[in-house]
């Protein structure tokens, strides 16, 4: 008998209906929910271990998002024809969900927990990513896993002056703002998006509109969970063993030294870390030697809590920071461009103890990135890659390929810059920017935005305006608060908010926010946005001391691209049988030639660092597409000889008949007596057959006519 599931419907403000269903699929998971909107369906499952592993003092949460190609009736690309490693897009969606969920698990819950979200049915014009967090939260809501939710997530777009929740993919082409927002009933948890230089006021209003829609979805999840018996009693657990006496002893011993150390204002990260470590080690010396090893993990955890409280209190009370700066002060900045002589564009951007080396490489349409997802497909001509080696923080770690963090930070920097990249005739190139982080102590992704701007300008890319980025932090005890500009790594770790904002002098181009505290007011967010705007303007001013606008021309070793347009009927002639003609042309002119059909035309890109090579290729192409004109004289090549005449190629791929009677003024017995295959011969086009298009050539009309010439 078909099992009857439990279903809850959510009616959105625009009339669309989202349904939540549990009890029919994946029943052995701790929680499983199918979310459906129209024909888009996601299956989210969650499983959590019954016990925590020994000596684990954190939340081992993993979140994965996977799009099944069968969901949209497609085959996966590649040789194996099956879903493999997650795409960057899938990684980014998983990160959005992870960042929204992770802060809401109990602090003392350390059981390994896995959330899996699968797109099982998709539609071409519906973005499923806006439903992923709702599916994951609903799966947690109907399970017995302790979780301080529910949460949900929506996309809010600003289109033609209107705020639209979860718009169609096709509508996003006109959007000035594309924002993903996750929240509980009461608090915004996570924000990430891009925009076309919108104001801080538009950004704030978008957050409010998104939160209204999220509250509706959270309320539905609460009612949905009440319908599921398993969800009524959350599991009992004990993942921590505490020693209150030890906790109090550490607080008594270490709080004041930590507070005083925080006020010293040391800008050196490692020296500060050594100072706090020395306080901890001195406390350990006060313990009986036989108990030190046994209590090592507890000491580490409790000291971290004391250090965190002392640093936060110092900032709130004294309005000064770990490195001695004022709350809104930006660290010293120095920049340099053209650092790498062989790169198309390069820059170093250093802010305090954060440094990145950024390169720009210019390529052709052949270098464009192909996007082949279950829902999204197409190409991309601008990409930014971010690398974060372990030496940048003075650590030793194995290299295991590109991390999810690197994908996420690179995507944020790419979104910040791409709106300023020109299109069409202004930019014929495919552009790849690579940010290699060399030092890190606070917001290397924002340094990548600044360095990316400098490297693009150094390469001669005509970006519309320079873009800079800044990371904002927050410390609050519920009463007092401090908004911090250009946060350190420690301030990110010990603080209540990490709010990254990028933009030009005129508006915001991208943002990313993670909030770790309840009850953050819009007034605080408004102050953070204004402080970020002022910081951004300051950073742009510092960057302008190095370079103010893109180079007037590309560097000598950058490949130049010149465009030609021909009627599309000539595309086949330029390419030739099996690509023979175009390959020969590229080889002989030392160029790269790319042809793309657009409407009734063929758009040709000719690429070379050598101007003469480009001109040579253009001449060859003009010859192929040229239309022979009666009366014109051509230097042709004899291709074939017959008893009645010779066939002469006057333009590439265009032959005409030079009849035996048109070779000389005198009568010839054989064609071979004058011509042979391969000869270059000047001929005149004397006629074209109106029906067949066959061309008639003459050589003799270009020769002096003797007085006694015989009639042909």
MOCORKA-V926418 format. One record per backbone hydrogen bond with DSSP energy under -1.0 kcal/mol. NH is the residue of the N-H (numbers start at 1). CO is the residue of the C=O. Records with the same first field share a line. If there is no record, write none. Layout:
# MOCORKA-V926418
NH = CO, CO
This chain:
# MOCORKA-V926418
6 = 22
8 = 20
10 = 18
12 = 16
15 = 12
18 = 10
19 = 36
20 = 8
21 = 34
22 = 6
29 = 26
31 = 46
33 = 44
34 = 21
35 = 42
36 = 19
37 = 40
40 = 37
41 = 121
42 = 35
43 = 118
44 = 33
45 = 116
46 = 31
47 = 114
49 = 112
56 = 53
61 = 59
62 = 113
64 = 115
66 = 117
68 = 119
71 = 68
72 = 69
73 = 70
74 = 69
91 = 87
92 = 88
93 = 89
94 = 90
95 = 91
96 = 92
97 = 93
98 = 94
99 = 95
100 = 96
101 = 97
102 = 98
104 = 101
105 = 102
109 = 106
113 = 60
114 = 47
115 = 62
116 = 45
117 = 64
118 = 43
119 = 66
120 = 41
121 = 41
122 = 71
126 = 123
131 = 128
135 = 131
136 = 132
137 = 133
138 = 134
139 = 135
140 = 136
141 = 137
142 = 138
143 = 140
148 = 104
152 = 183
154 = 181
156 = 179
157 = 164
158 = 177
159 = 162
162 = 159
164 = 157
166 = 155
169 = 125
172 = 169
174 = 171
175 = 172
176 = 158
178 = 194
179 = 156
180 = 192
181 = 154
182 = 190
183 = 152
184 = 187
189 = 182
190 = 182
191 = 513
192 = 180
193 = 511
194 = 178
195 = 509
196 = 176
198 = 508
203 = 199
204 = 200
205 = 201
206 = 202
207 = 203
208 = 204
209 = 205
210 = 206
211 = 207
212 = 208
213 = 209
214 = 210
215 = 211
216 = 212
217 = 213
218 = 214
219 = 215
220 = 216
221 = 217
222 = 218
223 = 219
224 = 220
225 = 221
226 = 222
227 = 224
228 = 225
232 = 229
235 = 144
247 = 243
248 = 244
249 = 245
250 = 246
251 = 247
252 = 248
253 = 249
254 = 250
255 = 251
258 = 254
259 = 255
260 = 256
261 = 257
262 = 258
263 = 259
264 = 261
266 = 322
272 = 268
273 = 269
274 = 270
275 = 271
276 = 272
277 = 273
278 = 274
279 = 275
280 = 276
281 = 277
282 = 278
283 = 279
284 = 280
285 = 281
286 = 283
287 = 284
291 = 288
295 = 291
296 = 293
299 = 295
300 = 296
301 = 297
302 = 298
303 = 299
304 = 300
305 = 301
306 = 302
307 = 303
308 = 304
309 = 305
310 = 306
311 = 307
312 = 308
313 = 309
314 = 310
315 = 311
316 = 312
317 = 313
318 = 314
319 = 315
321 = 325
324 = 321
329 = 326
334 = 350
336 = 348
338 = 346
345 = 360
347 = 358
348 = 336
349 = 356
350 = 334
351 = 354
352 = 332
354 = 351
355 = 439
356 = 349
357 = 436
358 = 347
359 = 434
360 = 345
361 = 432
363 = 430
367 = 364
368 = 365
369 = 380
371 = 378
373 = 376
378 = 371
380 = 369
383 = 431
385 = 433
387 = 435
392 = 389
393 = 390
394 = 391
395 = 390
407 = 403
408 = 404
409 = 405
410 = 406
411 = 407
412 = 408
413 = 409
414 = 410
415 = 411
416 = 412
417 = 413
418 = 414
420 = 417
421 = 418
426 = 423
427 = 424
430 = 363
431 = 381
432 = 361
433 = 383
434 = 359
435 = 385
436 = 357
437 = 387
438 = 355
439 = 355
440 = 392
447 = 443
448 = 444
449 = 445
450 = 446
451 = 447
452 = 448
453 = 449
454 = 450
455 = 451
456 = 452
457 = 453
458 = 454
459 = 455
461 = 456
463 = 461
464 = 420
468 = 503
470 = 501
472 = 499
473 = 484
475 = 482
477 = 480
482 = 475
484 = 473
485 = 327
487 = 471
492 = 488
493 = 489
494 = 490
496 = 474
498 = 514
499 = 472
500 = 512
501 = 470
502 = 510
503 = 468
504 = 507
508 = 198
509 = 502
510 = 502
511 = 193
512 = 500
513 = 191
514 = 498
515 = 189
516 = 496
525 = 521
526 = 522
527 = 523
528 = 524
529 = 525
530 = 526
531 = 527
532 = 528
533 = 529
534 = 530
535 = 531
536 = 532
537 = 533
538 = 534
539 = 535
540 = 536
541 = 537
542 = 538
543 = 539
544 = 540
546 = 543
547 = 543
551 = 457
558 = 555
560 = 608
562 = 606
564 = 604
566 = 602
568 = 600
570 = 567
571 = 568
574 = 570
575 = 571
576 = 572
579 = 576
580 = 577
582 = 575
583 = 579
584 = 580
585 = 581
586 = 582
587 = 583
588 = 584
589 = 585
590 = 586
591 = 586
592 = 607
594 = 605
596 = 603
598 = 601
601 = 598
602 = 566
603 = 596
604 = 564
605 = 594
606 = 562
607 = 592
608 = 560
614 = 610
615 = 611
616 = 612
617 = 613
618 = 614
619 = 615
620 = 616
621 = 617
622 = 618
623 = 619
624 = 620
625 = 621
626 = 622
631 = 685
632 = 629
634 = 683
636 = 681
637 = 649
638 = 679
639 = 647
640 = 647
642 = 645
645 = 642
646 = 658
647 = 640
648 = 656
649 = 637
650 = 654
651 = 654
654 = 651
656 = 648
657 = 695
658 = 646
660 = 644
662 = 659
674 = 671
675 = 671
678 = 638
679 = 676
681 = 636
683 = 634
684 = 698
685 = 632
686 = 696
687 = 696
689 = 694
693 = 689
696 = 687
697 = 657
698 = 684
699 = 662
700 = 662
702 = 699
703 = 700
709 = 706
